[in-house]
Amino acid sequence: MRTALLQSSGRPGSVAANLKVLDEAAERAAAAGARLLVTPEMFLTGYAIGDDVPRLAEPADGDAADAVADIAVRHGLSVAYGYPERADADVFNAVQLIGADGTRLANYRKTHLFGCFERDHFTPGDRAVVQADLDGLRIGLMICYDVEFPENVRAHALAGTDLLLVPTAQMHPFQFVAESVVPVRAFENQMYVAYVNRVGPEGEFEFVGLSTLAGPDGIARARAGRGDELVFADADPAFLAASREANPYLSDRRPGLYGPLVQA
């Protein structure tokens, strides 16, 4: 499945402007044969928007979701986008996957919040594995800091995730996560991982770009630079099956030895 990674910070604070960026990227992605477009973390609103987080947060089925569904339908591809989700009195750092027919396929709430900014503005999610089936692949959803916990990604592997989508807001000086951690996660869990970052200065943060789609062999199929960019790579089910046969990490596990690792 040809996958497009939209590396951009859009215009923080303007949902309308970011929907326009998304629409233009979807048009380019569809023209290049992509079946899936993935944005960074909090793409619809911006990340470092402070007290505007609750003001701009919307329900998973709100107006912004309808607008993204319209983009998906018009361009004939699925879209995974990051946004702040309002649910009653809580606001979650979320990612939603919408199918090419406009159907809301899956919604994930970030479970591991990073730093004071996130802990001050968001409620952590409580569901580790969220998946949907798309074009013959099982898609998993995760956000940024979540992928840095090996247990988290292994839970996806054990649940059969083939392509893990990770919208992110990775900042300086942690670029080694994009460069090294993400390819290792893909290899040790025998899956594809699409890690899609923001770029440039935003508030107190400096986002480093370097979005990548890593394969189950630990090799990056696509790697963006440090600026706005739309990059493409393929997630190949046949290659994934062959790689899993050659690298049987999951079947060679000895879970009985690992119990202490998950004790609080």
Sine and cosine of phi, psi and omega as CSV:
sin_phi,cos_phi,sin_psi,cos_psi,sin_omega,cos_omega
0.00,0.00,0.87,-0.48,0.02,-1.00
-0.94,0.34,0.80,-0.60,-0.10,-0.99
-0.84,-0.54,0.72,-0.69,0.02,-1.00
-0.96,-0.29,0.74,-0.68,0.03,-1.00
-0.95,-0.32,0.89,-0.45,0.00,-1.00
-1.00,-0.05,0.98,-0.20,0.04,-1.00
-1.00,-0.04,0.96,-0.29,-0.07,-1.00
-0.20,-0.98,0.52,-0.85,0.15,-0.99
-0.99,-0.17,0.00,1.00,0.03,-1.00
0.83,0.56,-0.64,-0.77,0.06,-1.00
-0.84,-0.54,0.99,-0.17,-0.02,-1.00
-0.81,0.59,0.75,-0.66,0.03,-1.00
0.99,-0.11,-0.15,0.99,-0.04,-1.00
-0.83,-0.56,0.98,-0.19,0.04,-1.00
-0.89,0.45,-0.66,0.75,-0.02,-1.00
-0.87,0.50,-0.71,0.71,0.01,-1.00
-0.91,0.43,-0.63,0.78,-0.03,-1.00
-0.95,0.31,-0.55,0.84,0.11,-0.99
-0.90,0.43,-0.58,0.82,0.05,-1.00
-0.91,0.41,-0.69,0.72,0.07,-1.00
-0.86,0.50,-0.68,0.73,0.00,-1.00
-0.90,0.44,-0.68,0.73,0.01,-1.00
-0.87,0.49,-0.72,0.69,0.00,-1.00
-0.90,0.43,-0.65,0.76,0.03,-1.00
-0.92,0.40,-0.63,0.77,0.02,-1.00
-0.89,0.45,-0.63,0.78,0.04,-1.00
-0.89,0.46,-0.71,0.70,0.03,-1.00
-0.91,0.41,-0.66,0.75,-0.02,-1.00
-0.90,0.44,-0.71,0.70,0.01,-1.00
-0.89,0.46,-0.64,0.77,0.01,-1.00
-0.90,0.44,-0.45,0.89,0.02,-1.00
-1.00,0.01,0.07,1.00,0.06,-1.00
1.00,0.01,0.19,0.98,-0.01,-1.00
-0.95,0.31,0.59,-0.81,0.09,-1.00
-0.97,-0.25,-0.17,0.99,-0.06,-1.00
-0.55,-0.83,0.70,-0.71,0.07,-1.00
-0.85,-0.52,0.75,-0.66,-0.05,-1.00
-0.85,-0.53,0.74,-0.67,0.02,-1.00
-0.97,-0.24,0.15,-0.99,0.09,-1.00
-0.96,0.29,0.05,-1.00,0.08,-1.00
-0.88,0.47,0.67,-0.75,0.08,-1.00
0.81,0.59,0.57,0.82,-0.11,-0.99
-0.90,0.44,-0.63,0.77,-0.12,-0.99
-0.90,0.44,-0.48,0.88,-0.10,-0.99
-0.89,-0.46,-0.33,0.94,-0.26,-0.97
0.99,-0.12,0.40,-0.92,-0.05,-1.00
-1.00,-0.04,-0.84,0.54,-0.09,-1.00
-1.00,0.07,0.91,0.41,-0.06,-1.00
-0.94,-0.35,0.13,0.99,0.14,-0.99
0.81,0.58,-0.80,-0.60,-0.08,-1.00
-0.95,0.30,-0.07,1.00,0.12,-0.99
-0.97,0.23,-0.17,0.99,0.02,-1.00
-0.82,0.57,-0.83,0.56,0.00,-1.00
-0.91,0.41,-0.52,0.85,-0.01,-1.00
-0.92,0.38,-0.62,0.78,-0.07,-1.00
-1.00,-0.05,-0.14,0.99,0.00,-1.00
-0.91,0.41,0.59,-0.81,0.00,-1.00
-0.71,-0.70,0.38,-0.93,0.13,-0.99
-0.89,0.45,0.34,-0.94,0.02,-1.00
-0.87,0.49,-0.41,0.91,0.02,-1.00
-0.94,-0.35,0.47,0.88,-0.06,-1.00
-0.99,0.13,-0.20,-0.98,-0.06,-1.00
-0.88,0.48,-0.64,0.77,-0.01,-1.00
-0.90,0.44,-0.64,0.77,0.04,-1.00
-0.88,0.47,-0.65,0.76,0.04,-1.00
-0.89,0.45,-0.63,0.78,0.00,-1.00
-0.92,0.40,-0.66,0.75,0.04,-1.00
-0.92,0.40,-0.63,0.77,0.05,-1.00
-0.87,0.49,-0.64,0.77,0.05,-1.00
-0.89,0.46,-0.67,0.74,0.05,-1.00
-0.88,0.47,-0.71,0.71,0.00,-1.00
-0.86,0.51,-0.71,0.70,-0.03,-1.00
-0.92,0.39,-0.72,0.70,-0.05,-1.00
-0.89,0.46,-0.55,0.84,-0.05,-1.00
-0.97,-0.22,-0.09,1.00,0.11,-0.99
0.93,0.37,0.64,0.77,0.06,-1.00
-0.54,-0.84,0.36,-0.93,0.03,-1.00
-0.99,0.14,0.46,-0.89,-0.04,-1.00
-0.73,-0.69,0.76,-0.64,0.16,-0.99
-0.92,-0.39,0.85,-0.53,-0.11,-0.99
-0.72,-0.69,0.57,-0.82,0.03,-1.00
-1.00,-0.03,0.61,-0.79,-0.06,-1.00
-0.27,-0.96,0.32,-0.95,0.13,-0.99
-1.00,0.06,0.83,-0.56,-0.06,-1.00
-0.98,-0.22,0.81,-0.59,0.10,-1.00
-1.00,-0.08,0.75,-0.66,0.09,-1.00
-0.64,-0.77,0.97,-0.23,-0.11,-0.99
0.85,0.53,-0.84,-0.54,-0.05,-1.00
-1.00,0.01,-0.06,1.00,-0.07,-1.00
-0.98,-0.18,0.48,-0.88,0.15,-0.99
-0.83,-0.55,0.77,-0.64,-0.03,-1.00
-0.91,-0.42,0.55,-0.84,0.19,-0.98
-0.99,0.12,0.93,-0.36,-0.23,-0.97
-0.79,-0.61,0.29,-0.96,0.18,-0.98
-0.72,-0.69,0.68,-0.73,0.01,-1.00
-0.83,-0.56,0.65,-0.76,0.05,-1.00
-0.95,-0.31,0.85,-0.53,0.02,-1.00
-0.89,-0.45,0.75,-0.66,-0.05,-1.00
-0.97,0.25,0.20,-0.98,-0.02,-1.00
-0.91,0.42,-0.29,0.96,0.06,-1.00
-1.00,-0.08,0.09,1.00,0.02,-1.00
1.00,0.01,0.00,1.00,0.00,-1.00
-0.97,0.25,0.70,-0.72,0.11,-0.99
-0.98,0.22,0.94,-0.35,-0.14,-0.99
-1.00,0.00,-0.58,0.81,-0.05,-1.00
-0.27,-0.96,0.51,-0.86,0.05,-1.00
-0.67,-0.75,0.78,-0.63,-0.06,-1.00
-0.83,-0.56,0.64,-0.77,0.03,-1.00
-0.93,-0.36,0.80,-0.59,-0.06,-1.00
-0.80,0.59,0.79,-0.61,-0.09,-1.00
-1.00,-0.08,-0.44,0.90,-0.03,-1.00
-0.90,-0.44,0.98,-0.19,-0.04,-1.00
-0.99,0.14,0.65,-0.76,-0.08,-1.00
-0.96,-0.28,0.84,-0.55,0.17,-0.99
0.97,0.26,0.12,-0.99,-0.06,-1.00
-0.91,0.42,-0.60,0.80,-0.04,-1.00
-0.85,0.53,-0.76,0.66,-0.03,-1.00
-0.94,0.35,-0.66,0.75,-0.02,-1.00
-0.92,0.38,-0.43,0.90,0.03,-1.00
-0.98,0.20,-0.42,0.91,-0.16,-0.99
-0.92,-0.40,-0.25,0.97,-0.11,-0.99
-0.77,-0.63,0.43,-0.90,0.20,-0.98
-0.99,-0.11,0.72,-0.69,0.02,-1.00
-0.94,0.33,0.60,-0.80,0.11,-0.99
-0.95,0.32,0.26,-0.97,-0.04,-1.00
-0.80,-0.60,0.28,0.96,0.03,-1.00
-0.84,-0.54,0.91,-0.41,-0.14,-0.99
-0.97,0.25,-0.64,0.77,-0.12,-0.99
-0.90,-0.44,0.90,-0.43,0.10,-1.00
-0.82,-0.58,0.78,-0.63,-0.11,-0.99
-0.67,-0.74,0.29,-0.96,0.16,-0.99
-0.46,-0.89,0.47,-0.88,0.05,-1.00
-1.00,-0.09,0.72,-0.69,-0.09,-1.00
-0.53,-0.85,0.87,-0.49,0.08,-1.00
0.77,0.63,0.66,0.75,0.07,-1.00
0.99,0.12,0.06,1.00,0.05,-1.00
-0.88,-0.47,0.56,-0.83,0.13,-0.99
-1.00,-0.01,0.89,-0.45,-0.05,-1.00
-1.00,-0.09,0.73,-0.68,0.10,-1.00
-0.92,-0.39,0.45,-0.89,-0.02,-1.00
-0.86,-0.51,0.63,-0.77,-0.01,-1.00
-0.38,-0.93,0.26,-0.97,0.00,-1.00
-0.72,-0.70,0.85,-0.53,0.23,-0.97
0.68,0.73,-0.96,-0.28,-0.10,-1.00
-0.82,0.58,-0.47,0.88,0.00,-1.00
-0.81,0.59,-0.62,0.78,-0.11,-0.99
-0.95,0.30,-0.25,0.97,-0.01,-1.00
-0.99,0.15,-0.05,1.00,0.07,-1.00
-0.98,-0.22,0.94,-0.35,-0.10,-1.00
-0.86,0.50,-0.54,0.84,0.00,-1.00
-0.89,0.45,-0.57,0.82,-0.03,-1.00
-0.90,0.44,-0.74,0.67,-0.01,-1.00
-0.95,0.33,-0.59,0.81,0.04,-1.00
-0.89,0.45,-0.58,0.81,0.06,-1.00
-0.86,0.50,-0.63,0.77,0.06,-1.00
-0.91,0.41,-0.68,0.73,0.01,-1.00
-0.86,0.50,-0.70,0.72,-0.01,-1.00
-0.93,0.37,-0.41,0.91,0.04,-1.00
-1.00,0.02,0.02,1.00,0.11,-0.99
1.00,-0.03,0.28,0.96,0.04,-1.00
-0.89,0.46,0.75,-0.67,0.05,-1.00
-0.99,-0.15,-0.65,0.76,-0.02,-1.00
-0.76,-0.66,0.91,-0.42,-0.03,-1.00
-0.99,-0.15,0.86,-0.51,0.01,-1.00
-0.99,-0.11,0.80,-0.61,-0.09,-1.00
-0.76,-0.65,0.99,0.16,0.18,-0.98
-0.85,0.52,0.67,-0.74,-0.13,-0.99
-0.59,-0.81,0.33,-0.95,0.14,-0.99
-0.77,-0.64,0.92,0.38,-0.10,-1.00
-0.99,0.12,0.81,-0.59,-0.13,-0.99
-0.92,-0.40,0.33,-0.94,0.14,-0.99
-0.89,0.46,0.69,-0.73,0.17,0.99
-0.96,-0.27,0.59,0.81,-0.13,-0.99
-0.98,-0.20,0.46,0.89,-0.06,-1.00
-0.90,0.43,-0.29,0.96,0.04,-1.00
-0.88,0.47,-0.37,0.93,0.03,-1.00
-0.90,0.45,-0.75,0.66,0.03,-1.00
-0.91,0.41,-0.64,0.77,-0.11,-0.99
-0.97,0.24,-0.61,0.80,-0.14,-0.99
-0.84,-0.53,-0.74,0.67,-0.12,-0.99
-0.90,0.43,-0.73,0.68,-0.08,-1.00
-0.89,0.47,-0.73,0.68,0.07,-1.00
-0.87,0.50,-0.59,0.81,0.04,-1.00
-0.91,0.41,-0.67,0.74,0.05,-1.00
-0.85,0.52,-0.67,0.74,0.00,-1.00
-0.89,0.46,-0.68,0.74,-0.04,-1.00
-0.94,0.34,-0.75,0.66,-0.11,-0.99
-0.94,0.33,-0.32,0.95,0.01,-1.00
-0.94,-0.35,0.00,1.00,0.06,-1.00
0.79,0.62,0.90,0.43,0.03,-1.00
-0.45,-0.90,0.19,-0.98,0.21,-0.98
-1.00,0.00,0.60,-0.80,0.06,-1.00
-0.78,-0.63,0.86,-0.51,0.07,-1.00
-0.97,-0.24,0.92,-0.39,-0.10,-1.00
-0.91,-0.41,0.92,-0.38,-0.22,-0.97
-0.85,-0.52,0.89,-0.46,-0.22,-0.97
-0.94,-0.35,0.29,-0.96,0.19,-0.98
-0.99,0.12,0.15,-0.99,-0.03,-1.00
-0.67,-0.74,0.52,-0.85,0.18,-0.98
0.98,0.22,-0.06,-1.00,-0.04,-1.00
-0.97,0.25,0.62,-0.79,0.05,-1.00
-0.41,-0.91,0.94,-0.35,-0.07,-1.00
0.86,0.51,-0.77,-0.63,-0.02,-1.00
-1.00,0.06,0.01,1.00,-0.13,-0.99
-0.96,-0.30,0.43,-0.90,0.13,-0.99
-0.80,-0.59,0.97,-0.26,-0.07,-1.00
-0.99,0.11,0.63,-0.78,-0.25,-0.97
-0.98,-0.20,-0.01,1.00,-0.02,-1.00
0.92,0.40,-0.74,-0.68,0.05,-1.00
0.89,0.45,0.48,0.88,0.05,-1.00
-0.81,0.58,0.56,-0.83,-0.05,-1.00
-0.52,-0.85,0.47,-0.88,0.24,-0.97
-0.88,-0.47,0.94,-0.34,-0.04,-1.00
-0.99,-0.16,0.60,-0.80,-0.01,-1.00
-1.00,-0.08,0.11,-0.99,-0.01,-1.00
-0.93,0.37,-0.14,0.99,0.12,-0.99
-1.00,-0.03,0.07,1.00,0.02,-1.00
0.98,0.17,0.17,0.99,-0.03,-1.00
-0.97,-0.24,0.71,-0.71,0.02,-1.00
-0.95,0.30,0.84,-0.54,0.08,-1.00
-0.99,0.16,-0.42,0.91,0.05,-1.00
-0.52,-0.86,0.56,-0.83,0.02,-1.00
-0.55,-0.84,0.89,-0.45,0.04,-1.00
-0.99,0.14,0.22,-0.98,0.06,-1.00
-1.00,-0.03,-0.68,-0.74,-0.10,-1.00
-0.95,-0.33,0.06,1.00,-0.01,-1.00
-0.88,-0.48,-0.07,-1.00,0.07,-1.00
-0.86,0.51,0.71,-0.70,-0.10,-1.00
-0.28,-0.96,0.51,-0.86,0.15,-0.99
-0.87,-0.50,0.92,-0.40,-0.05,-1.00
-0.88,-0.47,0.39,-0.92,-0.12,-0.99
-0.78,-0.63,0.53,-0.85,0.14,-0.99
-0.38,-0.93,0.34,-0.94,-0.03,-1.00
-0.96,-0.27,0.67,-0.74,0.18,-0.98
-0.98,-0.22,0.93,-0.37,-0.17,-0.99
-0.97,-0.26,0.93,-0.35,-0.02,-1.00
-0.86,0.51,-0.59,0.81,-0.02,-1.00
-0.92,0.39,-0.68,0.73,0.04,-1.00
-0.91,0.42,-0.63,0.78,0.01,-1.00
-0.88,0.48,-0.70,0.71,0.01,-1.00
-0.89,0.46,-0.68,0.73,0.01,-1.00
-0.91,0.41,-0.63,0.77,0.00,-1.00
-0.91,0.41,-0.65,0.76,0.01,-1.00
-0.91,0.42,-0.57,0.82,0.04,-1.00
-0.93,0.36,-0.60,0.80,-0.04,-1.00
-0.98,0.18,-0.39,0.92,-0.07,-1.00
-0.79,-0.62,0.99,0.15,-0.17,-0.98
-0.99,0.11,0.78,0.63,-0.01,-1.00
-0.83,0.55,-0.70,0.72,-0.11,-0.99
-0.93,0.37,-0.65,0.76,-0.01,-1.00
-0.97,0.23,-0.38,0.92,0.00,-1.00
-1.00,0.02,-0.01,1.00,0.02,-1.00
-0.88,0.47,0.42,-0.91,0.13,-0.99
-0.81,-0.59,0.98,0.18,-0.13,-0.99
-0.83,0.55,-0.48,0.88,-0.01,-1.00
-0.87,0.50,-0.38,0.93,-0.02,-1.00
-1.00,0.06,-0.21,0.98,-0.21,-0.98
-0.98,-0.21,-0.01,1.00,-0.08,-1.00
-0.76,0.65,-0.73,0.68,-0.03,-1.00
-0.86,0.50,-0.36,0.93,-0.05,-1.00
-0.92,0.40,-0.42,0.91,-0.07,-1.00
-0.94,-0.34,0.26,0.97,0.09,-1.00
-0.99,0.17,0.70,-0.71,0.01,-1.00
-0.91,0.42,0.00,0.00,0.00,0.00
